[in-house]
Amino acid sequence: MPEAAAPTSFDLVVLGGGSGGYAAALRAAELGMSVAMVEKDKVGGTCLHRGCIPTKALLHAGEVADTARDGASFGIQTSLDKVDMPAVVAYQQAVVAKLYKGLQGLVKSRRITVIEGTGRLVAPDTVEVDGTRYTGRDVVLASGSYSRSLPGLDIDGQRVITSDHAIALDHVPVSAIVLGGGVIGVEFASAWTSLGVDVTIVEALPRLVPAEDEAVSKMLERAFRRRKIGFRTGVRFAGVEHTDDGVRVSLENGDTLDAELLLVAVGRGPATAGLGYEEAGVRVDRGFVPVDERLRTNLEHVRAVGDIVPGLQLAHRGFGQGIFVAEDIAGLNPAPIDELGIPRVTYCDPEIASMGLTEAQAREEYGAENVATVQYDLAGNGKSQILKTAGFVKLVRRVDGPVIGLHMVGSRMGEQVGEAQLIFNWEALPSEVAALLHAHPTQNEALGEAHMALAGKPLHVH
């Protein structure tokens, strides 16, 4: 008998197999829908293959290097012999490969049809891949993002690179200039410094991690100075030229900086160009796809998730949005995702974790007289002293109301964001959190101590 033709009609067609796309596909299949997922590269997208996972593996390799280098401060006589960069890359790739294999197994077990190739939206219900058209009762756009550059700044992949190139470097550069002091920039600056690179960050805005609370930025800058990470804030990039030894970066104030590499880390742009969105009738604004609170585009039965939707470009936001649209399409009527309720972590050393509003945002929204804050220093936290880390937990609350902002900085503080998320999203009062017992000695205690202080009954605080 002749082989049956592969199906081309589905309940749901997902364009993009990254965090948002595959989450939508997995949940939709779980809910009984027939699902096709179009992916031009590898399922898992940027986060798994070029972003979150390999960069955090690189940061952990840097942490191991620092531990070896600093063992004597803990009474352990260790030293750092050398950094074997090909072995570091192999370690990264092994982590990615294991997770990728697991994800492939999940997709296969849910009987999702994976279509390899570049998809293009040719009608509100149709995606075309290599001449074949796939129709869906509903379509989810999840095409992800790409590493941005600046006008006139050409990426050559050798001396002027993006994070995509940086995670695959087979050697430790002597020096690097990092253009951009946001999340990507400070993470690579931190990892590279741990591995022995001489790093200078250039940030046009007045402070590093400018989206974070100002107190967090100041603490990070102090920590980076101690680590001898150079940074120039409040100054704009003007141009770059190749030299015999690498690159020379010129700044608008007339200064120049020389290094082996320039890492362009000025953020990520939405990957929507050339995919047929506008031609099919989808409204696109500066490359992004605007949606309502239920992630619906201007076209009926067309949703959008992940980095192409204006807002935080975070993998876990994509996961949440993918799950949401699948459940909404299935008629489960899930609650819309609150963007403020999404946890944020920057994995440099020291780590930054935050929830909700900064102090400045809270004052602007509620008025300075209606906002109270407390800052609990990690100097009073036993486990933080054992780890030899400095930092703090800062809380922002509405006077006589709930906690509306949590901002933490210090080694491993990203691991505390889970409780911080519950505190914010459940609109907890400081007194309610203060009544909970936090295990001693843990860094988690710092959250409890901060809430005790904000509730008016401080314990380990002068």
C-alpha positions as CSV (number, residue, x, y, z in Angstrom):
1,M,0.0,0.0,0.0
2,P,1.3,3.5,-0.7
3,E,2.4,5.5,2.3
4,A,-0.2,7.9,3.6
5,A,0.5,11.6,3.0
6,A,1.6,13.5,6.0
7,P,-1.1,15.7,7.5
8,T,-1.2,19.4,6.6
9,S,-4.2,20.4,8.6
10,F,-4.1,20.8,12.4
11,D,-6.0,22.3,15.4
12,L,-2.9,24.4,16.1
13,V,0.1,25.5,14.1
14,V,3.0,27.1,16.0
15,L,5.5,29.1,14.1
16,G,8.7,28.8,16.2
17,G,10.0,26.1,18.5
18,G,11.7,28.2,21.2
19,S,10.5,28.6,24.8
20,G,7.1,30.1,24.0
21,G,6.5,28.0,20.9
22,Y,7.3,24.6,22.4
23,A,5.4,25.4,25.6
24,A,2.3,26.2,23.6
25,A,2.8,23.0,21.5
26,L,3.3,20.7,24.5
27,R,0.3,22.1,26.5
28,A,-2.0,22.1,23.5
29,A,-1.1,18.5,22.7
30,E,-1.7,17.6,26.4
31,L,-5.2,19.1,26.0
32,G,-6.0,16.9,23.1
33,M,-5.2,19.2,20.1
34,S,-3.4,18.1,17.0
35,V,-0.3,20.3,16.8
36,A,2.3,21.2,14.2
37,M,5.4,23.1,15.3
38,V,7.6,24.8,12.7
39,E,11.3,25.3,13.6
40,K,14.1,26.4,11.2
41,D,16.9,25.3,13.6
42,K,16.5,23.2,16.8
43,V,13.6,22.9,19.1
44,G,14.4,24.8,22.3
45,G,15.4,28.0,20.4
46,T,17.8,30.6,21.6
47,C,17.4,29.9,25.3
48,L,18.5,26.3,25.2
49,H,21.1,26.4,22.4
50,R,22.6,29.9,22.4
51,G,21.2,31.8,25.5
52,C,20.1,30.9,29.0
53,I,21.6,27.5,29.3
54,P,25.1,27.8,27.7
55,T,25.6,31.2,29.2
56,K,24.8,30.0,32.7
57,A,27.1,27.1,32.2
58,L,29.8,29.5,31.3
59,L,29.1,31.6,34.4
60,H,29.3,28.4,36.5
61,A,32.7,27.5,35.0
62,G,33.8,31.0,36.0
63,E,32.5,30.4,39.5
64,V,34.6,27.3,39.7
65,A,37.6,29.2,38.5
66,D,37.1,31.8,41.2
67,T,36.7,29.1,43.8
68,A,40.0,27.5,42.8
69,R,41.7,30.9,42.8
70,D,40.4,31.9,46.2
71,G,40.6,28.7,48.1
72,A,43.1,30.0,50.5
73,S,40.6,32.5,51.9
74,F,38.6,29.5,53.2
75,G,41.7,27.7,54.5
76,I,42.0,25.4,51.5
77,Q,45.2,25.6,49.5
78,T,44.1,25.6,45.9
79,S,45.3,27.5,42.9
80,L,44.0,28.0,39.3
81,D,46.3,26.2,36.9
82,K,44.7,27.2,33.6
83,V,41.4,27.6,31.8
84,D,40.9,25.0,29.1
85,M,38.4,26.8,27.0
86,P,37.6,23.9,24.5
87,A,36.8,21.8,27.6
88,V,34.5,24.6,29.0
89,V,32.7,24.7,25.6
90,A,32.4,20.9,25.7
91,Y,30.9,21.1,29.2
92,Q,28.4,23.7,28.0
93,Q,27.5,21.6,25.0
94,A,27.0,18.4,27.1
95,V,24.5,20.2,29.3
96,V,22.7,21.6,26.3
97,A,22.7,18.2,24.5
98,K,21.2,16.4,27.5
99,L,18.4,18.9,27.9
100,Y,17.8,18.9,24.1
101,K,17.5,15.1,24.1
102,G,14.9,15.3,26.9
103,L,13.0,18.0,25.1
104,Q,12.9,16.0,21.9
105,G,11.6,13.0,23.9
106,L,8.8,15.2,25.3
107,V,7.8,16.5,21.9
108,K,7.7,13.0,20.4
109,S,5.7,11.6,23.4
110,R,3.0,14.2,22.9
111,R,2.8,13.3,19.1
112,I,3.6,16.9,18.0
113,T,4.4,17.1,14.3
114,V,7.7,19.0,14.0
115,I,8.2,20.6,10.6
116,E,11.8,21.5,9.9
117,G,12.4,24.6,7.8
118,T,11.7,28.3,7.7
119,G,8.0,29.0,8.0
120,R,6.2,32.0,6.6
121,L,2.7,33.1,7.4
122,V,0.8,33.3,4.1
123,A,-2.7,33.6,5.5
124,P,-4.2,34.1,9.0
125,D,-4.6,30.3,9.3
126,T,-1.7,29.1,7.1
127,V,2.0,28.7,7.4
128,E,4.1,27.7,4.4
129,V,7.4,25.8,4.7
130,D,9.4,24.9,1.7
131,G,6.4,25.1,-0.6
132,T,4.1,23.0,1.6
133,R,1.2,24.8,3.4
134,Y,0.0,23.9,6.9
135,T,-3.3,25.1,8.1
136,G,-4.5,25.5,11.7
137,R,-7.8,26.4,13.3
138,D,-5.5,28.6,15.5
139,V,-2.0,29.9,14.8
140,V,0.6,30.9,17.4
141,L,3.4,33.2,16.3
142,A,6.6,32.4,18.3
143,S,9.5,33.4,16.1
144,G,11.7,34.7,18.9
145,S,14.5,37.2,18.8
146,Y,18.0,38.0,17.5
147,S,21.1,39.8,18.9
148,R,20.8,43.5,18.0
149,S,23.6,45.7,16.8
150,L,23.8,49.4,16.3
151,P,23.5,51.3,12.9
152,G,26.9,51.0,11.1
153,L,28.3,48.5,13.6
154,D,29.0,45.4,11.5
155,I,29.3,42.0,13.3
156,D,32.2,40.0,11.8
157,G,32.0,37.1,14.2
158,Q,35.8,37.2,14.8
159,R,36.7,40.5,16.6
160,V,33.3,42.1,16.7
161,I,30.9,39.5,18.1
162,T,27.5,38.9,19.7
163,S,26.6,36.5,22.5
164,D,26.0,33.8,19.9
165,H,29.7,33.9,19.1
166,A,30.9,34.5,22.6
167,I,29.5,31.2,24.0
168,A,31.4,29.2,21.4
169,L,34.9,30.9,21.8
170,D,37.6,28.3,21.8
171,H,40.1,30.5,23.7
172,V,40.2,32.9,26.5
173,P,40.6,36.4,25.1
174,V,43.2,38.6,26.7
175,S,40.8,41.6,26.8
176,A,37.3,42.5,25.8
177,I,35.1,45.5,25.5
178,V,31.5,44.8,26.3
179,L,29.1,47.3,24.6
180,G,26.0,47.3,26.8
181,G,25.7,47.2,30.6
182,G,22.3,45.4,30.7
183,V,21.7,41.8,31.6
184,I,23.6,40.2,28.8
185,G,26.6,42.6,29.1
186,V,27.1,42.2,32.8
187,E,26.7,38.4,32.7
188,F,29.5,38.1,30.1
189,A,31.6,40.7,31.8
190,S,31.3,38.7,35.0
191,A,32.0,35.3,33.4
192,W,34.9,36.5,31.3
193,T,36.5,38.2,34.3
194,S,36.3,35.0,36.3
195,L,38.1,33.2,33.4
196,G,40.9,35.8,33.4
197,V,39.8,38.3,30.7
198,D,40.5,42.1,31.2
199,V,37.0,43.5,30.7
200,T,35.6,47.0,30.2
201,I,31.9,47.7,29.9
202,V,30.5,50.7,27.9
203,E,27.0,51.7,28.8
204,A,25.2,54.8,27.4
205,L,22.8,55.2,30.3
206,P,24.1,56.6,33.7
207,R,24.4,53.2,35.5
208,L,24.9,49.5,35.0
209,V,21.7,47.4,34.8
210,P,19.6,50.5,34.4
211,A,16.3,48.7,34.5
212,E,17.0,47.6,38.1
213,D,16.5,49.6,41.4
214,E,19.1,52.2,41.7
215,A,20.5,50.8,44.9
216,V,21.1,47.5,43.1
217,S,23.0,49.2,40.4
218,K,25.2,51.0,42.9
219,M,25.9,47.7,44.7
220,L,26.8,45.9,41.5
221,E,29.1,48.7,40.5
222,R,30.9,48.5,43.8
223,A,31.3,44.8,43.4
224,F,32.6,45.1,39.9
225,R,35.2,47.6,41.0
226,R,36.4,45.2,43.6
227,R,36.6,42.5,40.9
228,K,38.5,45.0,38.7
229,I,35.8,45.0,36.0
230,G,36.1,48.3,34.2
231,F,33.0,50.2,33.2
232,R,32.2,53.5,31.5
233,T,28.6,54.7,32.1
234,G,26.8,57.7,30.6
235,V,28.9,57.6,27.4
236,R,27.9,56.5,23.9
237,F,29.7,54.3,21.5
238,A,30.9,56.2,18.4
239,G,32.7,53.6,16.3
240,V,35.1,50.7,16.0
241,E,38.1,49.9,13.9
242,H,40.3,46.9,13.5
243,T,43.9,47.0,14.8
244,D,46.9,44.7,14.6
245,D,45.9,43.2,18.0
246,G,42.1,43.4,17.9
247,V,39.8,46.4,18.0
248,R,39.8,50.1,18.9
249,V,36.5,51.5,20.1
250,S,35.9,55.2,20.1
251,L,33.4,56.9,22.3
252,E,31.5,60.1,21.7
253,N,33.4,61.9,24.4
254,G,36.6,61.4,22.3
255,D,38.1,58.6,24.4
256,T,39.3,55.3,22.8
257,L,39.5,51.8,24.2
258,D,41.6,48.9,22.9
259,A,40.9,45.2,23.3
260,E,41.1,41.9,21.6
261,L,37.3,41.6,21.1
262,L,34.2,43.8,21.1
263,L,31.1,42.0,22.4
264,V,28.0,43.8,21.2
265,A,25.4,43.3,23.9
266,V,22.9,46.0,23.3
267,G,19.8,43.8,23.6
268,R,17.7,41.5,21.4
269,G,15.3,42.5,18.6
270,P,12.1,40.7,17.6
271,A,12.6,38.2,14.8
272,T,9.6,39.0,12.6
273,A,11.1,40.4,9.4
274,G,10.5,38.4,6.2
275,L,8.0,36.0,7.8
276,G,4.9,37.3,6.1
277,Y,3.2,38.7,9.2
278,E,2.3,42.1,7.9
279,E,1.4,40.7,4.4
280,A,-1.0,38.3,6.1
281,G,-2.6,41.2,8.0
282,V,-0.9,41.0,11.4
283,R,-0.2,44.4,12.9
284,V,3.5,44.9,13.6
285,D,5.0,47.9,15.4
286,R,8.7,48.4,15.1
287,G,9.2,44.7,14.6
288,F,7.1,43.7,17.6
289,V,3.6,42.1,17.5
290,P,1.2,44.0,19.8
291,V,-1.3,41.8,21.6
292,D,-4.1,42.2,24.1
293,E,-4.0,40.8,27.7
294,R,-5.0,37.4,26.2
295,L,-2.1,37.5,23.8
296,R,-4.5,37.9,20.8
297,T,-3.2,39.8,17.8
298,N,-5.5,42.0,15.7
299,L,-6.4,38.9,13.6
300,E,-8.9,36.4,15.0
301,H,-7.4,33.0,15.9
302,V,-3.8,34.3,15.6
303,R,-1.9,34.6,18.9
304,A,1.7,35.8,19.6
305,V,4.0,34.8,22.5
306,G,7.6,35.3,23.7
307,D,10.2,37.8,22.6
308,I,8.2,39.2,19.7
309,V,5.6,40.5,22.2
310,P,6.5,43.8,23.7
311,G,7.8,43.4,27.3
312,L,10.3,41.4,29.2
313,Q,12.4,39.1,27.0
314,L,12.7,36.1,29.3
315,A,12.4,32.4,28.6
316,H,10.1,31.8,31.6
317,R,7.8,34.5,30.3
318,G,7.7,32.7,27.0
319,F,6.9,29.4,28.8
320,G,4.0,31.0,30.7
321,Q,2.6,32.7,27.6
322,G,2.8,29.5,25.6
323,I,0.9,27.6,28.3
324,F,-1.6,30.4,28.6
325,V,-2.5,30.6,24.9
326,A,-2.9,26.8,24.7
327,E,-5.3,26.8,27.7
328,D,-7.1,29.8,26.4
329,I,-7.6,28.3,23.0
330,A,-8.9,25.1,24.7
331,G,-11.5,27.2,26.5
332,L,-10.0,26.8,30.0
333,N,-10.2,30.6,30.5
334,P,-6.8,31.0,32.4
335,A,-6.1,34.3,34.2
336,P,-4.0,36.7,32.2
337,I,-0.3,36.9,33.0
338,D,0.7,39.9,35.1
339,E,4.0,41.2,33.6
340,L,5.0,42.8,37.0
341,G,4.6,39.4,38.6
342,I,7.3,37.8,36.5
343,P,10.6,37.1,38.4
344,R,13.8,38.6,37.0
345,V,17.3,37.3,37.6
346,T,20.7,38.5,36.3
347,Y,23.3,35.8,36.8
348,C,26.5,37.8,37.2
349,D,28.5,37.7,40.4
350,P,27.0,39.1,42.5
351,E,23.6,37.9,41.3
352,I,20.6,40.2,41.0
353,A,17.0,39.0,41.6
354,S,14.0,41.2,41.5
355,M,10.2,41.3,41.5
356,G,7.7,44.1,41.0
357,L,8.4,47.8,41.2
358,T,11.6,49.7,41.9
359,E,11.5,52.3,44.6
360,A,11.4,55.1,42.0
361,Q,8.6,53.4,40.1
362,A,6.6,52.9,43.3
363,R,7.0,56.5,44.3
364,E,5.9,57.6,40.8
365,E,2.8,55.4,40.9
366,Y,1.7,55.8,44.5
367,G,3.4,59.0,45.7
368,A,6.5,59.2,47.9
369,E,4.4,59.6,51.1
370,N,2.7,56.3,50.4
371,V,5.8,54.2,49.9
372,A,8.1,52.7,52.6
373,T,11.3,50.7,52.1
374,V,13.8,48.7,54.1
375,Q,17.2,47.4,53.1
376,Y,18.6,44.4,55.0
377,D,22.4,44.0,54.6
378,L,23.7,40.5,54.0
379,A,26.4,41.3,56.6
380,G,23.8,40.2,59.1
381,N,23.1,36.9,57.4
382,G,25.2,34.0,58.6
383,K,25.2,31.9,55.4
384,S,26.2,34.9,53.3
385,Q,29.1,35.5,55.6
386,I,30.1,31.8,55.2
387,L,30.0,32.3,51.4
388,K,31.9,35.6,51.8
389,T,29.4,37.5,49.8
390,A,28.1,41.1,50.2
391,G,24.8,42.5,49.2
392,F,21.3,43.2,50.5
393,V,17.6,42.5,50.3
394,K,15.6,45.7,49.6
395,L,11.8,45.7,50.0
396,V,9.3,48.3,48.8
397,R,5.8,48.4,50.2
398,R,2.8,50.6,50.1
399,V,2.3,52.2,53.5
400,D,-0.1,50.0,55.4
401,G,-0.3,47.8,52.4
402,P,1.4,44.9,50.6
403,V,5.0,44.4,49.4
404,I,5.1,45.7,45.9
405,G,8.9,45.4,45.1
406,L,11.6,43.0,46.2
407,H,15.3,43.6,45.1
408,M,18.1,41.3,46.0
409,V,21.8,41.3,45.2
410,G,24.5,38.9,46.3
411,S,25.9,35.5,45.5
412,R,23.2,32.9,44.8
413,M,20.4,35.4,45.5
414,G,18.7,34.3,42.3
415,E,17.7,31.2,44.2
416,Q,15.5,33.4,46.6
417,V,13.3,34.7,43.8
418,G,10.8,31.9,44.2
419,E,9.6,33.0,47.6
420,A,9.9,36.7,46.4
421,Q,7.5,35.8,43.6
422,L,4.9,34.3,46.0
423,I,5.2,37.3,48.3
424,F,4.6,39.8,45.4
425,N,1.9,37.8,43.6
426,W,-0.1,37.0,46.7
427,E,0.1,40.6,47.8
428,A,1.6,39.7,51.1
429,L,1.8,42.1,54.0
430,P,5.3,42.4,55.6
431,S,3.7,41.2,58.9
432,E,2.5,38.0,57.2
433,V,5.9,37.1,55.9
434,A,7.5,38.1,59.2
435,A,5.4,35.5,60.9
436,L,6.9,32.7,58.8
437,L,10.0,30.9,60.0
438,H,13.0,30.8,57.7
439,A,15.6,28.1,58.2
440,H,18.8,29.0,59.8
441,P,21.5,29.4,58.5
442,T,20.3,30.0,55.0
443,Q,20.4,33.0,52.7
444,N,16.7,32.6,52.5
445,E,16.6,34.0,56.1
446,A,17.6,37.4,54.6
447,L,14.1,37.6,53.1
448,G,12.5,36.8,56.4
449,E,14.7,39.3,58.3
450,A,13.9,42.1,55.8
451,H,10.2,41.5,56.2
452,M,10.6,41.5,60.0
453,A,12.4,44.8,59.8
454,L,9.7,46.3,57.5
455,A,7.0,45.0,59.9
456,G,8.6,46.9,62.7
457,K,10.2,44.0,64.6
458,P,13.8,43.7,63.4
459,L,15.9,40.9,64.8
460,H,19.5,40.8,63.5
461,V,19.4,44.5,62.5
462,H,20.9,47.4,64.4
